[in-house]
Amino acid sequence: MPTWNSRGLRGSMLEEMINRTNEKYREQHLALIQKVPTPITPIRMDKENHQITLAYFDQKSTVDYIGAVQGIPVCFDAKESATQTFSLQNIHPHQVAFMEEFERQDGIAFFLICYTSQDMLYYLPLREFLPFWNRAQKGGRKSFRQDELDMTWVLPKKQGVLVPYLEMINKDLLERG
């Protein structure tokens, strides 16, 4: 069974930025997006600090965030990459299956990828992600390079919003027709 320890802090800065953005969107009545907690069972506790030091995951998680934007169901996963290549081992088949099912129910599913070395946030719609995923499933490369991405999905820098993904959701909707 997979266990949780200090690796659980990976991506916590990106998640904190997204959480603050979601709070701002909620306050402005633009969206209601919540972080999906990953169910864990503690194995070891630090009794002094009342912190979990070792745990195992109870079940597979689906996505990091789920909610609604102006009545449209939305789900997404947040990922970080320190290089210009994104490894698909960071994404699991059950997550992709959930996102595909979500979109079959007229929702929008996407990944937010933070390329930390370029200080760039990228909105990757599920439909743009699937060719990379399918290539890997057929024995091809198990990653994709930044130069394979459509740069029109880079999140703009916006005063007062840490992760301004609403504009990209609008672009996503417009491109779907």
C-alpha positions in Angstrom: 0.0 0.0 0.0 1.4 3.5 -0.8 2.5 5.5 2.1 2.6 9.2 2.8 5.5 11.1 4.3 7.5 14.3 3.5 6.9 13.7 -0.2 3.4 14.9 0.5 4.6 18.5 0.5 5.5 18.5 -3.2 3.4 21.0 -5.0 2.2 22.6 -1.8 3.2 26.1 -3.0 1.2 25.7 -6.2 -1.8 24.3 -4.2 -1.6 27.2 -1.8 -1.7 29.6 -4.7 -4.7 27.8 -6.2 -6.5 27.7 -2.8 -6.0 31.5 -2.4 -7.2 32.0 -6.0 -10.3 29.8 -5.4 -11.1 31.8 -2.2 -10.9 35.1 -4.2 -13.1 33.6 -7.0 -15.6 32.5 -4.3 -15.7 35.9 -2.6 -16.4 37.5 -6.0 -19.1 34.9 -6.7 -17.3 33.8 -9.9 -16.7 30.2 -8.9 -17.0 27.6 -6.2 -14.0 25.3 -6.4 -12.9 23.1 -3.5 -9.7 21.1 -2.8 -10.5 17.4 -2.7 -8.9 15.8 0.4 -7.0 12.7 -0.1 -8.2 10.1 2.4 -5.4 8.7 4.5 -5.1 6.4 7.5 -2.4 7.6 10.0 0.2 5.0 11.0 2.5 7.1 13.1 1.9 10.4 14.9 4.2 12.9 16.5 2.4 13.2 19.9 4.2 16.4 20.8 3.1 18.4 17.7 0.0 16.4 17.0 1.1 15.8 13.4 0.9 12.7 11.2 4.4 11.5 10.4 3.5 8.3 8.4 0.2 7.3 6.8 -1.2 5.2 3.9 -3.7 6.3 1.3 -7.1 4.7 1.9 -8.1 4.8 -1.7 -7.0 6.3 -5.0 -7.6 10.0 -5.4 -9.3 11.3 -8.5 -8.4 15.0 -9.0 -7.1 17.8 -6.8 -10.0 20.3 -7.3 -13.7 20.1 -8.2 -16.6 22.6 -8.3 -18.5 24.9 -10.5 -17.7 28.1 -12.5 -20.9 30.0 -13.3 -22.9 26.8 -13.3 -20.4 24.8 -15.3 -18.9 21.7 -13.6 -15.1 21.9 -13.4 -12.5 19.5 -12.2 -8.7 19.8 -12.4 -5.4 18.5 -11.1 -2.4 20.6 -10.2 1.1 19.5 -11.2 4.6 20.9 -11.0 7.6 20.3 -13.3 11.1 21.6 -12.6 12.1 21.0 -16.2 10.6 21.6 -19.6 9.6 18.0 -19.9 6.6 16.7 -18.0 6.6 13.0 -17.0 3.3 11.2 -17.4 4.1 9.0 -14.4 2.8 11.8 -12.3 -0.7 11.1 -13.7 -2.6 7.8 -13.0 -5.0 5.9 -15.3 -7.9 6.3 -12.7 -7.4 10.1 -12.8 -7.7 10.2 -16.6 -10.7 7.8 -16.5 -12.4 10.1 -14.0 -11.7 13.2 -16.1 -13.0 11.5 -19.2 -16.2 10.5 -17.4 -16.5 14.1 -16.0 -16.4 15.6 -19.5 -19.0 13.0 -20.7 -21.3 14.7 -18.1 -20.7 18.1 -19.8 -18.0 19.2 -17.3 -14.6 20.7 -18.0 -11.5 18.8 -17.0 -8.0 20.1 -17.2 -4.5 20.1 -15.7 -2.8 23.2 -14.3 0.9 22.7 -14.7 3.5 25.0 -13.1 6.8 24.9 -14.9 8.8 26.2 -12.0 12.0 26.9 -13.8 10.2 29.3 -16.2 7.8 30.6 -13.6 5.0 29.6 -16.0 1.5 28.4 -15.4 -0.1 26.3 -18.1 -3.7 25.2 -18.6 -3.8 21.8 -20.3 -7.3 20.9 -21.4 -8.0 17.2 -21.2 -8.5 17.0 -25.0 -5.0 18.5 -25.5 -3.6 16.1 -22.9 -5.1 12.8 -24.3 -2.8 12.6 -27.4 0.3 12.5 -25.1 -1.4 10.0 -22.8 -2.5 7.7 -25.7 1.0 7.9 -27.2 2.5 6.7 -23.9 -0.2 3.9 -23.5 0.8 2.6 -27.0 4.4 2.3 -25.9 5.6 5.8 -27.0 7.3 8.4 -25.0 6.2 8.6 -21.4 6.5 12.4 -21.2 5.8 15.5 -23.3 8.0 18.4 -23.9 7.1 22.0 -23.4 7.7 22.7 -27.1 4.9 20.3 -28.0 2.4 22.5 -26.2 0.2 25.2 -27.6 1.4 28.3 -25.9 -1.9 30.0 -26.2 -2.9 28.1 -23.0 -0.2 29.8 -20.9 -2.0 31.6 -18.0 -1.6 35.4 -18.2 -0.1 37.3 -15.3 -2.9 39.1 -13.7 -2.8 41.7 -10.9 -4.4 40.4 -7.7 -5.0 36.8 -8.9 -2.3 34.2 -8.3 -3.5 31.5 -10.7 -5.9 33.2 -13.2 -7.4 30.1 -14.7 -11.0 31.5 -15.4 -9.9 33.1 -18.6 -8.6 29.8 -19.9 -11.8 28.1 -18.9 -13.6 30.7 -21.1 -11.2 30.0 -24.0 -11.8 26.3 -23.5 -15.5 26.8 -23.7 -15.2 28.9 -26.8 -13.1 26.3 -28.6 -15.5 23.6 -27.8 -18.2 25.5 -29.7 
